[in-house]
């Protein structure tokens, strides 16, 4: 009857420290997928302060967890293993194979292994793995799609749009040849 002993304490007296394993330098992934980063840590996005403590705020929505109707703020990295329906503006979103995100995201880097539906703006890069499915209004700085990954909807590159806008802004800033016209406009 070891299961029912009263003197066994199921709660540890000290908090259990989570350790993060990093791949060895030069370690190869499997097959053609090795060109894709598997997580934000491998992408070099979790910078550590002196002493080895990550200098980021990280939120993980675990499997079987549903988070609906929220605005996520001040979160450097969001890891979605369950279901999230929200809006956020942050640095990194990582959607695992079991994860689903519905909503609006403005992010530096998006790593998609699960499903995303909504408006996604990846200012730096959007990485879609073989199991990833991204749909909706998608804007990206750089795009990498692994064979089997799906991206569908309204798709546009940010860099292409900014070039057009910057040339239009330069035309507006150009001073008029007639000084009386520019003075009248002020």
N, C-alpha and C positions, 0 to 999 in steps of 0.2 A: 504494500500500500504506500509506496514512495510518493505517489501522486497527491496524497492527501495529508502529508506531513505539515503540521502547523508551523514548525520552526523554519521552514524554507521561505525566504523572502524573494518573491518574484521580481521585485523592483530593485535594480542595482543601486547601491548607495552613491556611486560616482557616475556622472554622466559619461556615456560612451562616446568617445571621440570618433568622428567620421574621418576616414582617411581617403585621400584622393590618389588614385594610381595614374601615373602618366606613362605613355608608351616610351620604350627605349629609343634613343636616337638611332635612326637608320632602320628601325623595324618596319617591315613591309606589311601592308594590308593584304586582303585576299583579292586576287584578280584585278580587274579594271577599276573596281571601286576604291582602290587605294588613293586615287587622286582627289577624293572627296573627304572633307573633314567629318569625323564622326560625332563630334560634340564641340561645344563652345570652348572647352579646355584645349582640345587639339587645334582649334583655329587660332589659339593664342589670345583669346578674348578675356580670359580671367587672369588679369595681371595680379601679381602678388606684391604686397608691401614687404619691406625688410622684416625678416622674421618668419616668412612663409605664409602669412595670413592673407587670404584673398581680399582685395580692397573693393569689393563689390557687394551690392545687396542682391540676393538671389531668392526667387520664389519658385518652389516646385509644387505643382498641382499633381498629386499622385494618381495612380490608377484608381478607378472607381470613384473619383472625386468629381463633383460637378460644381463649377463656379459660374454663376449667371448674373448678368445685369450689373457689372461693376466697371469702374474705371481704375486701371492699375497705374499707380504713380510711384516715382522714386524707386523703381526696381530696375537694376542694371541687366539682369538676366532672368527671363521667365522660361521655365522648363514645364512643358505640358505633357503629362502622361495620361491625364483623364480628359475631361470636357471643360472648356472655358468659353464663355460668351461674354466678351468685354471689349473695351477700347483701351489702347495704351500707346505711349510714346516713350521709347526706351532705347537701350543699346542692342540687346540680343534677345531673340526668341528662338527656342529650340523645341520643336514639336516631335515627340517620339512616335514610333510606329503605332502605338495604341492611342495617341493623343489626337484631339479634335479641337480646333480653335475657330470660333465664328465671331466676326466683329471687324473692328477697324484697328490697324496697327501701323504706326510710323516707327521704324526701327533702323538701326545701323546694319545689322546682319540678321538674316532669317535662315535657320537651318530646319528644313522641313522633311521629316521622315513619315509623318502621319498626314492628317487632312487639315487644310486651311480653307475657309470660305469667308469672303467679305472683301474689304479694301486693305491691301497690303502695299506699303511703301517701304522698300528696303533701300535706304540711302546709299549704302556701300555695296552689299552683295546679297543675293538670294541664292541659296543652295538647296536644290530639290533632289533628294535621294530616290532610289529606285522604287521605294514604297510610298513616296510622297505624292500628294494630290493637292494642287493649289488651284482654286477657282475664284473668280470675281474680278475686281479692278486691281490690277497688279502693276506697280511701278518699281523699277530696280535700277541700281547703278551698274552692277555687273551680275551676270546670270550664269549659273552652272546647273545643268540638269543631267542627272545620271540616267543611263538607259533604263527605261521602264517608268521613270518619273513622269507625272502629268502636270501640265500647266495649261489652263484654258480660261478664256474670258477676255477682258479688255487688258491687253498687255502693252506696256510702253517703257522705253528706256528713259531714265531721268536725264542722262548726259545729253541725249539728242534734243530734249525739250529745252534744257538750259542754254544750249548754244543758240537756238532760235530766239529765246527771250533776251539774251544778253545783247544780241545785235539789234533788236528792237529798242532796247533801253538806250543804246548808244545813239541811235537816231534821234530819240527824244531829247537827249542831253546836248545835242549839237546846237551851238548858239546860232541865232539867226544872223544873216548877213546884214540886215537892217536893224541897227540898235534901237530905233524907235519902236519897232514891232515887239522886240523882246522886253522893252521897258513897259509897254502897254499891257503885255501879257501878265506882268507881275502885279 
